[in-house]
Amino acid sequence: MTLLPDSGLSLAAEFPEPTHDQWQGLVEGVLRKSGRDVSGTAAEDALSTALEDGLTTRPLYTAADDPGDGGLPGFAPFTRGGTPGGPAPGGWDVRQRHARTDPARTNEAVLADLANGTTSLWLAVGRSGVPVTGLADAVDGVYLDLAPVALDAGDEFPEAAAELLRLYDERGVPRGEACGTLGADPVGLLARTGHEAAGLTDAAAELAGLCHREYPGLRALVVDALPYHEAGGSAAQELGCSLAAGVAALRDLDAAGLSVEAACGQLEFRYAATADQFLTIAKLRAARRLWSRVAEVSGAGPAGAAQRQHAVTSSVMMTRRDPWVNMLRTTVASLAAGVGGADSVTVLPFDHSLGLPDAFARRIARNTSTILIEESHLGRVIDPAGGSWYVERLTDDLAHAAWAWFQEIERAGGQRAALRGGLVAERLAATWAARSEKLARRREPVTGVSEFPHLAEAPVVRDASPPAATGGLPTVHRDDAFETLRSRSDAHLASTGARPRVFLAALGTAAAHTARVTFASNLFQSGGVEPVHDPVTVDAATAADAFERSGAAIACLCSSDPLYAEQAGDVAAALKSAGATRVYLAGRPGELRESLTRAGVDEFVAAGGDAVAQLTSALDHMGVAP
């Protein structure tokens, strides 16, 4: 608060301090005007939002909500950052992913990225990317003492790591200047494939010992939480699984003879960053706090307790339709990752779900971080969200939920046992099922897919990505159910020359029907059904002829409730007589429902309904092949 010159008084000193009860009273008044007669805590609850993991976002936070144990940046519990000065003097490390199998094309993309803002490389090697034998060609011309390299080689990490270490020696990089991550992740491999190849745990421990002794800038292991996020897990489940996987790694390294401090120094944690900005910020802050506690009780000192984080924009949120919107999603996600204190951030290109990115998509991805760092100056502020009562409370609530899940995994025998026994898969599946219900009902809208789809947009085509590992936890996407519907429509278009159509029978004036015409058009297009709204309005005398000319097999009535009472029954009967295999009505007609059903209305569609089920049924009635 600004002070008056030389007075020491606040500018608000003459105003009474508002109380929580006064605010709540104002909320009650607003809700009463909207027809909701609630009072007390019920009024505040009416404006609250339920999150996953049993968490709730409330409409107002005060100083009383601050848990008050965030510490200082660079000091335990590291909630506010792993280092006193933030991730880096110039912002976070901009890490671009490369997964092409051709070493020459990979090298071309790598050099272009490094010349235009990327500060480190994330290379898929082996079956998921460039062959191990092609790694030298892929990084030809790269100054390996300046550009950190993070490997992602699956079960081929021993060979990939050996090749990278050979290149360091061959190119004269002093061992003290080599930097990056060798990518060993036996537990993550178990999560992705369902099996753990013999000898990989020992190989990872051997690499960790070598890096600890001779390569201080290299980390041997990655604790990858992406498999749990990509299987539909919540933020707390992702955190809890990462803690359990991290503890498993500590046990492996301890058995191999490394001290706890040295073992902690060999781990890099990888998390997903989503377009839920505040939840991502809180997740990264909570992750550091939780790992600090694990390191503390394991016997590590302050130097080993600070978690190193690599944040990757979520592939679950990326869509295949209208992929341009992904640029907005990844911008919010990368901002949240940077604000949350991630050391490295990978922005997946907007066409990630379609295959291998082109040069334009990679350029947009790397420039997203560049704009946030260089133009928005986010890297100049340490823990920008720190002190926000909402963020501090969300961080604390999320940490407690994640710790409870972590403890349950440990009681089940640890992360490996929980994966093999199905505990992790079962919990993640339950979480995804609940979220899928929200997606199907469009309570979690997906722009360009379940909301505001564009059927006429030309598809974006990319080269196919190398096959991903399978056999373990599933991989899900928010657009999966709607993508299935749209694919049915695409196949119908390819075989017949036209998409399945719905005739929008609008009654009355534009003022009466526009809102529900817009709703119905949006709904049916999300399932690949083309709406026909011509003529603009119909009645019982004109509906049949208009329907026959539309080329549609189904129809949907759209208007106001009073006009439904006057005309809907007769129009529905006319549509049925004209051959409509199914007649829908947009809205909830209340007492009219029974009479409209008798007149020929088969189904009522409204906000909150199961859009996926309704659209699946509509395509079935139109004879569109599954």
N, C-alpha and C positions, 0 to 999 in steps of 0.2 A: 504494500500500500504506500502510495506517495505521501510524504509528509509536508506540512506547511513549513516554509522557510523559517528556521530558527525557533520554531514553536514546539517541535517534538510531538505535535498532535497529528492524528490521522485525519485525512479529508472526510472520513466517514464518522468522525467523532460526534457530530451533532445529530446523527441519525441513530435511532434505537436498533440494537442488534436483533435481527429476526431469529425466531426460534423454529425448531423442527415442527412443533405443533402448529405454528402459524402457516408454515408451508403446506403441511398436510391438510389444513382446513381449506386452503386455496385449491388444492388438488380435488378435494371432495366437491367443491362448488363446480369446478369444470366438468367432473364426471357426471354430476347430477344433470347438468345441461345437456349432456349427451345421452341421457336416459339410464345412467347407471347409478343407482342410489346406494352407495357404499360409504362407510365411514371408518375412522381409525386406521389401523394397520391394513385393513382390507383395501383401502383406497390406494395405499402405496403398493400393495401386492398386485393390484390391477394394472399397474404400469411396469411391473417387473417382468423380466424375460428369463425363462428357464433355459439353462445351457445343459450340455452333456455333463456326465460325472456328478449329477446332483447339485451343480452349481447354479446360482441365480444372479443375474445382473439387476440391480435395483436402480430406480430412477434418480436417487440422490445419495451422495456420499459426503461424509463430514470427517473432521479430524479424528473423531471417535473410531472410525473404521480403519485407521492406519495401524497395522500390527506393530510398527515401530522397531523392527529388528533387521532392517535392510543393511546396516553397516555402511561402510564407505567403499567407493570404487577401488578395486585392487586389494581389498582386505576381506577376510572371512566375515560373513558367509558368501561373499562374492555375488550377492544378488544384484548389486549395482554395476558389476563389471569385473572381468577377470584381471584387469591391469589398472593401475591408478590413472593412466592417461588415455584410456579407451582402447579399442582394438588396434589402431595404428594412427600415427600422426596425420596421415592424409585420408583417413577413413578406413573402412573395412577392405579386406582383400577381395577383389573381384575375380571370382573363379569360374571360368567357362568350361562346360562339359563338352567332350568330343567322343563320339561313338561310331565313327565310320570305320569300316574294315579295310579300306584302301589306304596304305601309309602315305602315298603321295597326296591324295586329297585331304587327308588329315593334316599333313604338314602345311598345306596351303591355307587351311582354315586356322590352324594354330598360329602361324606367323601373322595372318591378318588380324586375329584377335589381340595378340600381344602388341602389335603396332598401333592398336586403336583403343587402348584403355584397359584390357584385361591384364591382371597382375599375377595370376597363377593359372595352371592348367589342371583339369580333371579328366584323365584319360581312361576310357574303357579299353581294356586290354584282354586278349584271349578270345573266347567264343562270343563275348558281348561287344567286341570292338576290334581294334587293330591287332594283328597277330603279335605274339611276343617277339618273334623274329623280325617284325617290321617296326618295332619301337624306335630303333635308331633312326630310321628314315623318317618316322613321324615327327621326331623332335630335332631333325636336322636344321641347323641354323639357330636353334634356341639357346640362349645363354643360360645354361642350367645353374649357374651360380647366382643368377638374378631372379629367374622365374621358378617359383616352387612348383613341383609336380605332385599331384595326388593320383595314385593309381587305383583303379577299380577293376580287379582281375578275377573275381570270384575264386574258384578253387585253383586257379593258376597263379595265385599271388606269389608263391615261392619263386617260380620261374621269372615272373614279371619284375619282382623286386631285385632278383639277381642281375637281370639285364640292365635295369636302371642304375644299380650300383656300379656295374661294369662301365656304363657310359660315363658316369662321373669320373672314374679313374682314367678312362681313355681320353677324355676331353680336358683333363688337367684341373678338374674342380677339386679344390682342397676339401677334405672330409669335414672340416669344421664349417665350411660354407654351403654345403649341400643342404637343401631345405625342402620340405614337403611331407607327404604321407605315403607309406608303402602299401597301405590298404588291406592289410591282413584282417579278416573278420570271420573267424570260424563260426561264431554263434549266429551272425547275420546270414551266413551261408546256409545254416540249418533252417533258419526261418524262411528263407526264399526257396529252398529246394527240398526240404524235408529230410535231408540226410547230411551227415558230416563225414567227409572223406578222411580216411585214415592218415594220420601223420600231419594234418594241417595245424592242429593245436601246437604240436611240438615245433613245427616250422615257424609259426607265429612267435612263439617264445624265443626261438633262436634269433629271429630277426630283431626282436625287441632288445635282447642282450647286446647284439652287435651295434644297434643304433645308440644304445645307452653308452657304450664304451667308446665308439669311434665317430658317430655322426650326431652330434648334439642338436643339429637343426632338423633332423628327421624323426618322425613318429612312425612306429611300425604298425600300430593297430588302429582300426576305426571301429567305434561302437555305433553301428548304423541303426537308427530308429525308423528309417523310412519304410522298411517292410511292414511295420506295425501300423503306421499311418496309412500306407497304401492298401492295407487289408481292411480299412474302414475304422480303425481305432480312434478313440477320442484323444484329446490332448493329454489327459491324465494317464491314459493307458500307454500312450507313446512314451511319456516320461518314465512311468513305472517300469516298462519293458527295457528302456535304455539303462536305467539304474541296475536292473537285474543282470543285463548283458554286461555292463561295466564291471559289476562285482564278479561275474564269471571269468572275465578277462584277468582281473586282479588275482583271482585264485590260481589261474593257469600260470601267470607270470611268477607268482610267489612260489609255486611248486618247482618252477624252473630256476629259482635262486635269486630273482631280482627282489630288491627291497620294495616296500610299498611306495616309497617316494619315487623310486626309479620307474616302477610299473605305472604309476599315475602319469608320469611324464611321457609315457609311450602311447597314450590314448588321445584320440580326437573323436568327439561326439558329433554325429550328423542328425539334424532335425529338419522337419518340414516346416516351411513358413506358408501360411495360408492368407487368404484375403480377409479373414477375420482379424483385423489389425490388432486390437487390444489383447485378444486371446494369444496371438503369436508373441507379442511383446512379453506378456506374463509368463508364457511357457518357457521362453529362453531365460528369463530372469529366475524362474523357479528351478529350472534345470541346474543352473550354477549353484543355487542354494542347496539343493538336494545332494548334488555330488560333493559339495564341500562337507556335508554331514557324513556321507559315506567315507570320504577320505579321512576325516577326523577320527571316526571310530575305528578305522582300519590302521591308524597309526601314522598317517602321512602328516608331514609338516605343512606350513602355509604354502611353500613353493609348489607342492604337489597337489594341493587341494583346488586350485583354480582350474575349472573346466575349459578346455579349448573347444570352440563350437564352429561347425560348418553348417550353415542353414541353406536349404534348397527349396525354392518355390514349389509348392505342392503340385504333383502330377494328378492328384485326385480331382482338383478343382478345374483342370484344363479341359476344354471342350473340343470336340471334333467339328461341330457345326459352328458357323460364325466364329472362327478361331481368332479373329481380330480382337474380340472382347478379352481374350486372354492377356493382351498387353496391359489392360487395366487391372486385371486380377494380379498379375505378376508385379506390377508397379506397387500396389498396396502391400503385397506380401514382402517384397524386398525392402520397402520402407520400414515395415514392422520388424524385419530381421535386423536391419541396421540399428533401429531405435532400441531393440531388445538386447543389443550388445554382441551379436554374432561376430566372430573373428573373420570368417570367410562367408561370402554369400554367392550362391549360384542362382542366377535367374534363368529358368528354362525358357527357351524360345517359344513364341506363341503357337508355333506349329508342331510342338513337341508330340502331341497325341496323334499326329498324322504321319509321323515318320522322322526321317533325318532332316534337320533344319537347313534352309538355304542361307546364303550369305546375308540377305536382308534380315531374316529372322534373328540370326546371331548378332547382327549389328544392333538391332533394337534391344536385344537382351542385355548386351554389355553396356549400351548407352543408358539403360534404365538406372543402373547403379551409378554411372558417371554423373548423370543429372542430379541424383540425390546427394552425391558426395560433393561435386564441384559447384553446382548451381544452388542447391538447397542447403548446402553446408551442414548436413546432418552429422558428418564425421567430426565436426568441431565441437560438438556438445557431448559430454559424458552423461550417459543414462538420461536422455531427454525426458523419459516418462517418469523418472524417479520423483517422488513427492506427490504424484497424483493419487489422491485417496482411493479412487476407483482401481487404478493399476496396482497399487500396493495391496489392496484387499484381494483383488483377483489373483495376484501372484501368490498370496498366502493361502487362499482357498484351494487353488490348483495344486500347490505344493503338498498340502495335507491329503488331498484326494489321490495324488500320484504316490505318495509314501504308503498309503494304505494298500494300494494295488501292488506295489513293490514288495511289501511285507507278505502279502498273500502268495506271490510268486515264490518268495524265499521259503515260506512254509511248505510249498509244494515240492521243494527240492532244488529250487533255482531255475534259471531261465531255460537251460537245456531240458530239464525234466518237464517244465511247464509247456514247452513246445512239443516234446515227444508225446506227452500225455494228453494233449489236446486242450488244456486249460486256456492257453492264450488264444488259440483259434476260436474256441467257443465264446469267449468274452468279446472278442473283436467282432465276431459274426453277429452277436446280439446287438452290439452298438450300431453296426451298419444296418441291420434290419430296422431298427427304430429310426435311423436317419433316412433310410430309403422310403419309409412311410411319409415322412415330411416332404421329401423330394417329389414323391408321387402325387401328393396333394398340393404341391407347389407352395407349401408353407416355407420352404427354402427354395426360392425361385432361382433359376439359372438363366441369366440373360442370354438371348439368342438361341436358347434351346427350349426351355419350358415357358419362357416369357419372351414375347417379341421375336418369334422366329421369322426367318426370311426364306420362304420356300424356293424363291426364284434365284437365290444366290448361287453362283457357280462354285462347285466344290474346289477346295484347295488340295492339290495333289503333290505328294512328296515321295522321295525314295524310301523304301521300307527300312525300318530299323532292324538291327540284328536281333534275333530272338532272345527274349528275356528268360531268365531262369524260371523254371516251373517246378511244381511238385510239393511246394510248401504252402505258406499262407497265400490266399488269393490276392489278386490285384483288382481294385474297384475304381470306378470313376463316377462322379456325380451325374453324368449324362447317360449312364448305361441304359436305363430303362427307356428313355426317350430316343436314344440312338437306335435301339431295336425297332421301335415304331417307325422312325424315319427311314431305316434301311428297308423295311417292308414297302414303304411308299416309293422309295427309289427303284426297287425291283419291279414294282407295278408300272412305274413310268417307263422303265426300259423295255418292258414286254408289251405294253399297250399303247405307249405314246402319250399317255395322260396320267396325271395323279388321281387318286380317289378324291371325289368331291362331296361337299356338303352344301346344300342350298340353305341360305339364311333367309328365312321368311320373316321379314321385318314388318311389324304392324304399326300403323299410325305415323306420326310425324317423326322427323329426325330427333327432335328433342325427347320423344318418348322411347325411341329404340336404340339410339346411338351407343349408350353405355353397354347394353347387353349384346349388341352386334359386335362391339369391340372385344368384349369378353369372349364370346363364342368364337370369333375369328382367331383370336390368340390361342384359345384352347385347342381347336381342331388343327391349326397349323403346327402346333407343337407335336402332333402325332403324324404329320406329313399329309394331312387332309386339306385339300385346297378349298377355301370358302368361295362361294358364288353369291354375291349380293347384287343381283340384277333381276328385276327392277328394285329400286331403293325401298319401296314399300308395296305390300300386297294385302289383299283381303280374301274373303272366302270365294269371291267370284273370279279372282285372277290367280290365285295361288297354284292351282293345278297346272295351268298352262305354263306359268313361269317355271315351275319345277321340272316339267318335261323338257323345256328348252335348256335348262341348266346343265344337263348331262350328269347330274348327281344321282346317287342312289339313296341318300339319306337327307333329312332336312332338320333344321333347328329353328324353332320359333323364338323371336327376340322382340320384346317390347316391355312396357310398364305393366305393373300388376293390374291397374284398372282396365287397360285394354285387353289383358289376358282374360279377365272376367267377361268382357263383351264379345271378343272375337276368336280367342284361341281355340275353343272347341270346334267351331265350324271350319277354321283354317286347317286344323289337324286332320279333320275328317276328309277335307278336300285333298290334302297331301297324300293321305293313305290311298284314296281312290285313284290318285295319279300314279301310284306305284312305289311310293317311298317305302323302303324296307324297314326303316326305323325313323321315328319322329322324336326329336328332343325338344326340350323347352329350357331356355336359359333363365334360371332364377328358382326361387322357392315359393310356390304358389299357395302354400298354407292350406286353407279350407277348400281351395279349388282343386286340389290334387286329385281327389277321387273322380270328380266329374271330367277333368281333363284326361285322365287315364282311360275312362270309358269312351271318350271322344276319339282316342287314337294316339295320345302322347305316350310313348314307351318309356322315356327316361328323362329325368330332370338333372340339369348340370348347373352347378353353382360353385362359387369360390369355396375352397376347402374340401371339395369332393376329390375322390381318388381319380385323378386325371388319367393315370396310366391304365387303370382297369377300364375306365370308360372308353378311352381311345382304342384299346386292344379289342374291346367288344365291337366298337364301330367298324374297325377294319375287318373283323371277322364277318360282320353282317354284310359288308360290301364285297365279300369274296376275295379280299386281298390276301395272298398267300403268306403264311408265317415264315 
